[in-house]
Amino acid sequence: MVNGPATLITGLQCITQTADGNAGFVRATIIEGICEVLHKNRRWCEAGGALLRAMDSLSFSDMWEEVSGGRDQIFPATA
């Protein structure tokens, strides 16, 4: 569940405008997870640059490895 275009745009910005663009991490599971968190924390959607600066310190590859446990495919319901 994405919960509207503004949430989706912010979620995609959190992925693509942080770190080195997080190549390869524009995945449905990640987008859904970020959008769900943003939807539940609406003030984060309005934080703009502060949100992106906070997200910049996250390692998507480390988090993905932790969630996936080395599996090749992860579906939204399992993450």
C-alpha positions as a LaTeX table, in Angstrom:
\begin{tabular}{lrrr}
\hline
Residue & $x$ (\AA) & $y$ (\AA) & $z$ (\AA) \\
\hline
Met1 & 0.00 & 0.00 & 0.00 \\
Val2 & 1.53 & 3.31 & $-1.10$ \\
Asn3 & $-1.05$ & 5.74 & 0.35 \\
Gly4 & $-1.06$ & 8.45 & $-2.28$ \\
Pro5 & 1.26 & 10.13 & $-4.75$ \\
Ala6 & 2.95 & 12.46 & $-2.23$ \\
Thr7 & 3.94 & 9.50 & $-0.06$ \\
Leu8 & 5.20 & 7.59 & $-3.10$ \\
Ile9 & 7.27 & 10.54 & $-4.32$ \\
Thr10 & 8.82 & 11.02 & $-0.88$ \\
Gly11 & 9.51 & 7.30 & $-0.60$ \\
Leu12 & 11.22 & 7.21 & $-3.97$ \\
Gln13 & 13.27 & 10.27 & $-3.05$ \\
Cys14 & 14.38 & 8.48 & 0.12 \\
Ile15 & 15.80 & 5.75 & $-2.07$ \\
Thr16 & 17.12 & 7.58 & $-5.12$ \\
Gln17 & 18.35 & 10.84 & $-3.59$ \\
Thr18 & 20.35 & 9.34 & $-0.73$ \\
Ala19 & 23.70 & 7.60 & $-0.48$ \\
Asp20 & 24.89 & 7.05 & $-4.05$ \\
Gly21 & 21.36 & 6.70 & $-5.42$ \\
Asn22 & 21.03 & 3.24 & $-3.89$ \\
Ala23 & 21.37 & 1.58 & $-7.27$ \\
Gly24 & 19.28 & $-1.56$ & $-7.46$ \\
Phe25 & 17.11 & $-0.75$ & $-4.44$ \\
Val26 & 14.07 & 0.64 & $-6.21$ \\
Arg27 & 12.21 & $-2.57$ & $-5.37$ \\
Ala28 & 8.54 & $-3.04$ & $-4.58$ \\
Thr29 & 9.29 & $-4.44$ & $-1.13$ \\
Ile30 & 11.48 & $-1.47$ & $-0.19$ \\
Ile31 & 9.11 & 1.11 & $-1.68$ \\
Glu32 & 6.13 & $-0.40$ & 0.16 \\
Gly33 & 7.99 & $-0.50$ & 3.45 \\
Ile34 & 9.20 & 3.10 & 3.24 \\
Cys35 & 5.77 & 4.34 & 2.13 \\
Glu36 & 4.06 & 2.53 & 4.99 \\
Val37 & 6.42 & 4.11 & 7.53 \\
Leu38 & 5.99 & 7.54 & 5.94 \\
His39 & 2.20 & 7.16 & 5.95 \\
Lys40 & 2.25 & 6.35 & 9.66 \\
Asn41 & 4.61 & 9.27 & 10.36 \\
Arg42 & 3.16 & 12.06 & 8.21 \\
Arg43 & 5.47 & 14.71 & 9.64 \\
Trp44 & 8.41 & 12.89 & 8.06 \\
Cys45 & 6.86 & 13.43 & 4.61 \\
Glu46 & 6.94 & 17.14 & 5.28 \\
Ala47 & 10.53 & 17.15 & 6.61 \\
Gly48 & 12.05 & 17.61 & 3.14 \\
Gly49 & 15.82 & 17.86 & 3.23 \\
Ala50 & 16.02 & 16.80 & 6.87 \\
Leu51 & 14.43 & 13.45 & 6.01 \\
Leu52 & 16.81 & 12.92 & 3.10 \\
Arg53 & 19.82 & 13.80 & 5.27 \\
Ala54 & 18.68 & 11.25 & 7.87 \\
Met55 & 18.09 & 8.62 & 5.18 \\
Asp56 & 21.50 & 9.34 & 3.67 \\
Ser57 & 23.18 & 7.65 & 6.62 \\
Leu58 & 21.30 & 4.36 & 6.10 \\
Ser59 & 22.84 & 1.49 & 4.19 \\
Phe60 & 20.15 & $-0.07$ & 2.03 \\
Ser61 & 22.46 & $-2.94$ & 1.10 \\
Asp62 & 23.11 & $-3.80$ & 4.77 \\
Met63 & 19.40 & $-3.56$ & 5.62 \\
Trp64 & 18.45 & $-5.66$ & 2.58 \\
Glu65 & 20.91 & $-8.37$ & 3.59 \\
Glu66 & 19.46 & $-8.39$ & 7.11 \\
Val67 & 15.88 & $-8.68$ & 5.84 \\
Ser68 & 16.54 & $-11.11$ & 3.01 \\
Gly69 & 18.87 & $-13.45$ & 4.84 \\
Gly70 & 20.56 & $-14.24$ & 1.54 \\
Arg71 & 17.35 & $-15.26$ & $-0.28$ \\
Asp72 & 17.16 & $-14.32$ & $-3.94$ \\
Gln73 & 13.55 & $-13.09$ & $-3.82$ \\
Ile74 & 11.60 & $-11.29$ & $-1.14$ \\
Phe75 & 7.90 & $-10.66$ & $-1.42$ \\
Pro76 & 6.15 & $-7.79$ & 0.43 \\
Ala77 & 4.26 & $-10.08$ & 2.80 \\
Thr78 & 7.48 & $-11.76$ & 3.95 \\
Ala79 & 9.47 & $-8.60$ & 4.59 \\
\hline
\end{tabular}
